[in-house]
Amino acid sequence: EKAGGEKNHFAVVQFPFNLFEPGAALEENNSGQSVAEYARSRGLFTLVNRPLNAFHGDKIVRLADFPSHDGRDVAGDFKNAMNEATRLEAAYPGRELVPAQKIAWAHIIRQNFSNLAELDTWKNALMFQIRPALREALAKLSADPRFLDWSHTYEHAANRLFESVTGYLESQACVTSDRLAGKLDHLAPELASSPSLSSKVIRVYRSIPGINCVLVGMRQTEYVSDVMNLQPILRPEPAKHVLIEMQQNEF
C-alpha cells in the first residue's frame, strides 16, 4: 500500500511457513491480523515456501519420513566402516603423489562429524565436496601401478563408510520423524489417516485460512505421490491448535 497506494498491482505474496515457523498464521502483527489473515482480507493469494524444511533452534528439521533401517546395527556398521577406513588411511602409501589431507576422508569425517550430523548437510557435503575430491585423488593414484591396489581397496572402504554414515543419520532422523508424527496424531487424531509426516503437516497448513498454495519440492516421483492423495483438510481451530502446541513443547 505504501509502494503503490490503493491502485497497486500486488496480487501474490510468498513466505516461509512450517510446523516450527508458523508466524504467518499466529503472529498478529498487522493491526491485529496475522499475515495470512491480512492477505485473505485484501484478496491476496498466498504461496508457502519451505514447508518441509524447518529451522528449529540451531538446526534444520526435515519434516518427512526416512528409512528406519530396522534390523540393521547402523551404529555398529558406522563404527566398523570408520575403523577400516582410518586403518587404511594410516597406511597410506601415496603421499608423494597426492597429499594425505586429500585422501583421508575417514579422519576428516570423524573430526568434523558434529558439523555433518544433519542428514541434508551430510548429503550435500558428500555429493558436492567429498565424492568429487575423492574421485580426483583416486584417479591420480590409480594411474600409478604402485598405488593401484591400495586405491581400489580404499575406494571400497570409503564407499562403505559413506553408506554407513548415511544409514546412521537416516535412522536418527527416522526417530525424530516418528516422534513428530505421533505427536501430531495426538494433537489432531484426524491426521492419523495420513501415512507420512509430510502429508500430515501439509494437511495442517492447508487447513489455515489464508494459506492458498503450499510449494513442495518435486525432485523425486515419491514426493509427488506423497502429496497427490491428501486427506480432507481440518477445521481451522484444530489446525491452529496443532501449530500453537508445537511451539510450546519440545519434541
Protein Blocks (a to p, Z undefined) as FASTA:
>chain_A
ZZnommbcbfbdcddddfklmmlmmmcceghiafklmmmmnopacddehklbccehjacc
ddbdddekgoiafklmmmmmmmmmmmmmmmocklmmmcfklmmmmlmmmmmmmmmmpfkl
mmmmmmmmmmmmmmmmmmmmmmpmklmmmmmmmmmmmmmmmmmmmmmmmmmmmmmmmmmm
mmmmmmmmmlmmpmbfklmmmmmmmmpghiabdcddfkbfklmmmmmmcccdddfklmmm
mmmmmmmpcZZ
